C-alpha cells in the first residue's frame, strides 16, 4: 500500500490532500513525507510510522543462504551496520536491498532515509541470521547477537555504551 493511502486510511490526510502532495512531489522531486509535513503539518513521526507500515507490508524474508553483493558493503561502516541493524545486500531495480530485523526496522529506515539517502527495500531477518550477516560482513571482535536486541552491553573502543532499560 502506498504511503498516501495509509495516511488517508488512518485519517491523517484526505484524498484531495494526497493528490496535492503528489502533484507537488512530481514538480519538486521531493519525498512524499517532506511535502506532507510542509503543506499540511503532518508530523514526521506520523509519516515515519506510515513508512514503516508500508515497508513491513512489502518486506520479504532473508535466509542465511542468500548472497550478499560485495560491492555494496562499503555503503556503511561497521559501527553503522551494528548500531542500526542494517546490512546492505545488493542493488535491485534502482533500490538498495538491505537486511534488518523486525525489531530494528524503525532504526534501519531512519538510517536509510536520513543518512544514506537511497531508496531502500528491506528484507526481514531473524536475529541470528542478521547477526551472522553482521559478523561476516562487518566483524567487530566481541560483538554478539544479544547486542542487537539490547540484552548484552555494547563496547565501543573499550568503553561501555549504556544499555537502555525498559520503563
For each residue, the residues with C-beta under 8 A, 3 or more apart:
1: 5 6 9 53 54 57
2: 5 6 54
3: 6 7 32 33 47 50 51 54
4: 7 8 13 18 21 22 32
5: 1 2 8 9 18
6: 1 2 3 9 10 50 53 54
7: 3 4 10 12 13 18 36 42 46 47 50
8: 4 5 11 12 13 14 15 18
9: 1 5 6
10: 6 7 50
11: 8
12: 7 8 42 46 50
13: 4 7 8 17 18 21 36 40 42
14: 8 17 18
15: 8 18 19
16: 19 20
17: 13 14 20 21 36 39 40
18: 4 5 7 8 13 14 15 21 22
19: 15 16 22 23
20: 16 17 23 24 39
21: 4 13 17 18 24 25 32 35 36 39 40
22: 4 18 19 25 26 32
23: 19 20 26 27
24: 20 21 27 28 30 35 39
25: 21 22 28 29 30 31 32 35
26: 22 23 29
27: 23 24
28: 24 25 35
29: 25 26
30: 24 25 34 35
31: 25 34 35 113
32: 3 4 21 22 25 35 36 47
33: 3 36 37 42 44 47 48 51
34: 30 31 37 38
35: 21 24 25 28 30 31 32 38 39
36: 7 13 17 21 32 33 39 40 42 47
37: 33 34 40 41 42 43 44 47
38: 34 35
39: 17 20 21 24 35 36
40: 13 17 21 36 37
41: 37
42: 7 12 13 33 36 37 46 47
43: 37 46 47
44: 33 37 47 48
45: 48 49
46: 7 12 42 43 49 50
47: 3 7 32 33 36 37 42 43 44 50 51
48: 33 44 45 51 52 106 109 110
49: 45 46 52 53
50: 3 6 7 10 12 46 47 53 54
51: 3 33 47 48 54 55 109 113
52: 48 49 55 56 105 106 109
53: 1 6 49 50 56 57
54: 1 2 3 6 50 51 57 58
55: 51 52 58 59 105 109 121 122
56: 52 53 59 102 105 124
57: 1 53 54
58: 54 55 121 122
59: 55 56 105 121 122 123 124
60: 123 124
61: 123 124 125
62: 66 89 99 123 124 125 129
63: 66 129
64: 129 132 133
65:
66: 62 63 89 99 123
67: 89 90
68: 72 73 87 88 89 90 133 136 137
69: 72 88 89 90 91
70: 73
71: 74 91
72: 68 69 75 88 89 90 91 96
73: 68 70 76 88 137 138
74: 71
75: 72 88 96 116 118
76: 73 80 81 84 86 88 116 138
77: 80 81 138
78: 81 82 138 139 140
79: 82 83 156
80: 76 77 83 84 86 111 115
81: 76 77 78 84 85 86 87 134 137 138
82: 78 79 85 134 138 140 143 147 148 154
83: 79 80 107
84: 76 80 81 100 104 107 108 110 111
85: 81 82 100 101 103 104 107 108 130 134 148
86: 76 80 81 98 99 100 104 107 108 111 112
87: 68 81 98 99 100 130 133 134 137 138
88: 68 69 72 73 75 76 96 97 98
89: 62 66 67 68 69 72 97 98 99 123
90: 67 68 69 72 96 97
91: 69 71 72 94 95 96 97
92: 95 97 121
93:
94: 91 119
95: 91 92 118 119 120 121
96: 72 75 88 90 91 112 116 118 119 120 121
97: 88 89 90 91 92 120 121 122 123
98: 86 87 88 89 108 112 120 121 122 123
99: 62 66 86 87 89 122 123 124 125 129 130 133
100: 84 85 86 87 104 105 107 108 122 123 124 125 130
101: 85 104 105 124 125 126 127 130 148
102: 56 105 124
103: 85 127 148 149
104: 84 85 86 100 101 107 108 130 148
105: 52 55 56 59 100 101 102 108 109 122 124
106: 48 52 109 110
107: 83 84 85 86 100 104 110 111
108: 84 85 86 98 100 104 105 111 112 122
109: 48 51 52 55 105 106 112 113 120 122
110: 48 84 106 107 113 114
111: 80 84 86 107 108 114 115 116
112: 86 96 98 108 109 115 116 118 120
113: 31 51 109 110 116 117 120
114: 110 111 117
115: 80 111 112
116: 75 76 96 111 112 113 120
117: 113 114
118: 75 95 96 112
119: 94 95 96
120: 95 96 97 98 109 112 113 116
121: 55 58 59 92 95 96 97 98
122: 55 58 59 97 98 99 100 105 108 109
123: 59 60 61 62 66 89 97 98 99 100
124: 56 59 60 61 62 99 100 101 102 105
125: 61 62 99 100 101 129 130 133
126: 101 129 130
127: 101 103 130 131 145 148 149
128: 131 132 145
129: 62 63 64 99 125 126 132 133
130: 85 87 99 100 101 104 125 126 127 133 134 148
131: 127 128 134 135 144 145 148
132: 64 128 129 135 136
133: 64 68 87 99 125 129 130 136 137
134: 81 82 85 87 130 131 137 138 143 148
135: 131 132 138 139 143
136: 68 132 133 139
137: 68 73 81 87 133 134
138: 73 76 77 78 81 82 87 134 135
139: 78 135 136 143
140: 78 82 143
141:
142: 155
143: 82 134 135 139 140 147 154
144: 131 147 152
145: 127 128 131 148 149
146: 149 150 151 152
147: 82 143 144 150 152 153 154
148: 82 85 101 103 104 127 130 131 134 145
149: 103 127 145 146
150: 146 147 163 164
151: 146
152: 144 146 147
153: 147 160 161 163
154: 82 143 147 160 161 163
155: 142 158 159 160 161
156: 79 159 161
157:
158: 155
159: 155 156
160: 153 154 155
161: 153 154 155 156
162:
163: 150 153 154
164: 150
165:
166:
167:
